[in-house]
């Protein structure tokens, strides 16, 4: 069964560095994402129901990559078909507007990820 929310116990792992909740049916990311202070990467690919993320996500001090698309081949799925690149691009733009994405974040269309600019 696809997840609608990340499991609550995940937020207890403050030293977690990578979170992969791809190919679910996430509708939101709770503000408790801010508890994952060591998070460097999050994979949200394939969660087209996700229309908003809390600003806390992009304020995480260690976060460097937010994936919305991946090249993983999945078996055909009539319930949750794989999104097109156009769908992913539109989705990325909607999320960026919804959270007023900081200027230090750049969309890498080829990789289907936001990357934090290294200074």
N, C-alpha and C positions, 0 to 999 in steps of 0.2 A: 504494500500500500504506500503510495507516495506521501511524503511528509508535507503538511501545510505550514508547520513551524519547526524550527530546529528544536531538538529535544532539550528540555530544560536543564538536565544534568551537564550538558556541554558547557554551559556558562560557568561552571565551577572550576574548570581547568584554565586558570589564568595564565599558565605557561604554555598553552597550546599554540603551536606555530603555524599549522596549516589546518584549514577546515574545508572539507569537501562535502557539500550538500547539493551537488549537481543532480540534474534529471529527477527532480521531485516536483511537487506542486506548491512550492513555497509561495505564500501570499504576502508574507512580511518577514522582516528581520527585527526581532525585539530590541529595544534600546539597551538591554542587558549585554549586547554584543560588546559594549564598552568594558565589560569585566574581563575580556580576553586581551589583556594589555600586551601580550607577547605575540599576538597574531600577526604573521607576515603575509600570508596568502589566504584568500577565500575563493572557492570555486562555486559560483552560483549558476553555472551554465545549465540551460534547459529549464529554467524556472520562469516561464513567461507570464505566470500569474503575479509575479513580483513586480509591483508598480511603484513601490516606495521603499526606501531604506532610511534608517535613522541617520542623522548627520554624525552621530557618534562613530559610525563605521569608518568614515574617512578621516576621523580625528585620532584613530588609534596610532600610537607613536611608532610602532614597528611595521605597520601595514605597508606593503609595497605593491601588491597585485590583487586585483579584483577581476575574476574571469566571468564572462557572460556567455562565452561560446567556446566549444572545444571540438576537436576533430575526431573524437572517439566515435567509432562506428557502433551503433546500437542496432539491435534487431528491430525489424518493423514493429511499430506499435500504433495501433489505430486509436488508442485513447490519448496518447501524448506524442504526436509526431514530432520529429526533430525540426527545430526552427530553421528558417532560411537565414542567410546572412543579412538580408534586408530587414527581416523581423528583429534580428539581434541588434542591428544598427539603430533602428527606431527605438527599441527597448532601452538601449544604452543612453540615447539622447533624452528619453523621458526620465530615466532615473537621474541623470546628471542635472536636469532642470529641477526635479523634485527635491534634491538635496542641496542645491546651490553648490555644486562641486567646487572645491578649492582649486585655484589656478595651478597648483603644483601637480595635479593629476592630468594625465594625457590618455586619450583613447587610442589604442593600437588596433586598427580595424583588422589587420592581417591576423593578429593573434586572438582577437576577440576579447581583449582585456583592457582594463584601465591600469596604467602603471604610474607610480609616483616618481616624479622627476628627482634624480639624485643631484644633490648640490655639492 
